[in-house]
Amino acid sequence: MTWQLIFEIAKALMLARKKQTLIAAIGVMFSITMFVALLGFMNGLNTLLDGLILNRTPHIRFYNEIKPNPNQAIDQSPEFAQSLNIIRSIKPSTSRLAIYNSASIVEDLEADPRVLGVSAKISCQVFFNVGTIDLTGVVNGIDVEKEAELFAFTDYVTVGNYADVNQTNTIILGKGAADRMMANIGDVVQVTTAQGNRVQLKVVGYFQSGLGDFDNVNSYASITTVQKMLGEPPSYITDIQVKLHDFNLAPPMARELEGIYKIDADDIQTVNAQFETGSSIRSLISYAVGITLLVVSGFGIYNILNMMIFEKLDTIAILKAIGFSSQDVNRIFITIALTIGLIGGVLGLIFGYLAGLTIDQIPFETQALPTIKTFPVDYNPKYYIIGGTFSLITTYFAGFFPARKASIVDPVEIIRGK
Amino acid sequence: MKNHAPIVLEAKNIDKFFYNPTETQVLKKVSFQIKRGEFVSVVGKSGCGKSTLLYILSTMDTDYKGELFMDGELITGKSSNYLSKLRNEKIGFVFQFHYLLHEFSTLENVMIPGLKLGTLSREEVEHRAMEKLKIFDMQDHALKKANQLSGGQKQRVAIARALINDPLLIMGDEPTGNLDKKNSDIVYNKFKELAKDFGQTMLIVTHDPEFAAGTDRTIEMEDGRVISFE
């Protein structure tokens, strides 16, 4: 009963000052709208930019690194076992790049419940022979279907059909490389491997990742094509790429499997640490801006409530005289503040969502991002929940001091003071 | 008959000081009793402390020395929440300036203390409020906003509001002080009616000798002291 009465009185006070209340609510609405739209847009961009790298990067990559043999002959000798041996001008051993026993490693990984998928790959240094000039490049031998499924390969094949690369002696050229070679679809390019094998490959598509440097160098062919180019057997694989269900597991898993398979493993966090940092700083900035807006609107509410209390001293005094306690008066003004926060907050969330939809419609076409047609917006409910909660928290604090001031009004002073 | 009625309000040795700008004693050992059904007026010159006394008796001013009993219960030193409840339940106020809540209608103004008490349902409170308004011939103005009423009408509504919870005691601080002769008479007659027809206990501060003459008993104050009880 008391609460109902408090709501009623709060409502009456707000209706008596409709304009001011409305302005306060619009202040909150505006800041919540900006908060939600800004965060949605910023994180949409973040996801997009991270996706550029992270979508295409395996969570764990297994490979053999070219490095000196860790077991040098002198260390094996019992004579020098106790001494500090320094070998100068040590060179990498002629170890193979191929992964030993790759078939069973792939099989083993595919059976692991943490693993979403596994895709084998061969990386092959080549020269593209264009007239009298040789351009360096890398031809990646991939399992096309797996690559499409795990690493969104198809998104980046801008011209041509990606499935055509399954035929032997076909290649999808990086857009930059194709431009430099002036190779059109259907043309045949000549490729020389580091071992000296010459192969003719037919261009079936262009690949455009959005990273210019990458596209200047990298091209794609099927695994069998690359094995043939190198003259290697079908078991020859240089990289095993793994995608996990939860990519946060990547670092410990990489350490664990490195030991088991006795090959090198890189995890995504170590390789791409700088992307994480960039995203989190961008988010931080948008949160800071959003919260600043909210705090400013909080001051607006504070002002308006203070003014309302000053104008309504008579009302407060009479309420106290007829039996409302300080606590009741406090509740009335907190209710006013929270109502403003709630109305402003809800409207803000709605308008923020609409602003997001609008931003989502703005054309955004760039050479670097072939799959993106409009600005990206992230509609994660998280931002709406944070925005809504903050609108209530700031309005509560904005109402706290005015309400306390109202609750300590001495009715005798007001009533006698006239 | 009234000599044997229970004591509603008793003040014992009330002292009150003002500290601003310098320490002055405004009430000096004020003691008196009010019995149920009495219609008492407090008179005295301006500045003699009669309003100050009223606000102490009303429980709104708690900064005093001495003891105050209401309905046989010591209320000096009780918590402010308790006093709020007590005011709501047992005391009705009528002020010099009408002090209705302008955001609400006449009827709602009368209803609010009843709703605050919360013992009756909304419909019952509304019904009672209408009854009280009828006593003052204000039922036709029930749905008007408080600021659409004239001064005399407002004061009548204020008295109706004071009555809504059937208080033990009605207190008035110069209830006719701000009204013209005609309205002042109407309000005065209503008070008399309440005393006579309803046996309502009332304590009214006034400086109108005519008003005081019509009450059962007059407490006269001078310079912070009670100088006569009759």
HADDOCK unambig.tbl for C-alpha pairs under 7 A between the chains (distance, minus, plus):
assign (segid A and resid 1 and name CA) (segid B and resid 118 and name CA) 6.10 0.50 0.50
assign (segid A and resid 2 and name CA) (segid B and resid 116 and name CA) 5.91 0.50 0.50
assign (segid A and resid 5 and name CA) (segid B and resid 115 and name CA) 6.93 0.50 0.50
assign (segid A and resid 5 and name CA) (segid B and resid 116 and name CA) 6.95 0.50 0.50
assign (segid A and resid 12 and name CA) (segid B and resid 103 and name CA) 5.74 0.50 0.50
assign (segid A and resid 13 and name CA) (segid B and resid 103 and name CA) 6.54 0.50 0.50
assign (segid A and resid 16 and name CA) (segid B and resid 103 and name CA) 6.20 0.50 0.50
assign (segid A and resid 315 and name CA) (segid B and resid 101 and name CA) 5.89 0.50 0.50
assign (segid A and resid 318 and name CA) (segid B and resid 99 and name CA) 6.42 0.50 0.50
assign (segid A and resid 322 and name CA) (segid B and resid 87 and name CA) 6.23 0.50 0.50
assign (segid A and resid 322 and name CA) (segid B and resid 88 and name CA) 5.30 0.50 0.50
assign (segid A and resid 322 and name CA) (segid B and resid 113 and name CA) 6.12 0.50 0.50
assign (segid A and resid 323 and name CA) (segid B and resid 84 and name CA) 4.44 0.50 0.50
assign (segid A and resid 323 and name CA) (segid B and resid 85 and name CA) 5.60 0.50 0.50
assign (segid A and resid 323 and name CA) (segid B and resid 87 and name CA) 5.04 0.50 0.50
assign (segid A and resid 323 and name CA) (segid B and resid 88 and name CA) 3.96 0.50 0.50
assign (segid A and resid 324 and name CA) (segid B and resid 84 and name CA) 5.80 0.50 0.50
assign (segid A and resid 325 and name CA) (segid B and resid 81 and name CA) 5.43 0.50 0.50
assign (segid A and resid 325 and name CA) (segid B and resid 84 and name CA) 5.18 0.50 0.50
assign (segid A and resid 412 and name CA) (segid B and resid 55 and name CA) 6.85 0.50 0.50
assign (segid A and resid 412 and name CA) (segid B and resid 60 and name CA) 6.62 0.50 0.50
assign (segid A and resid 412 and name CA) (segid B and resid 61 and name CA) 6.76 0.50 0.50
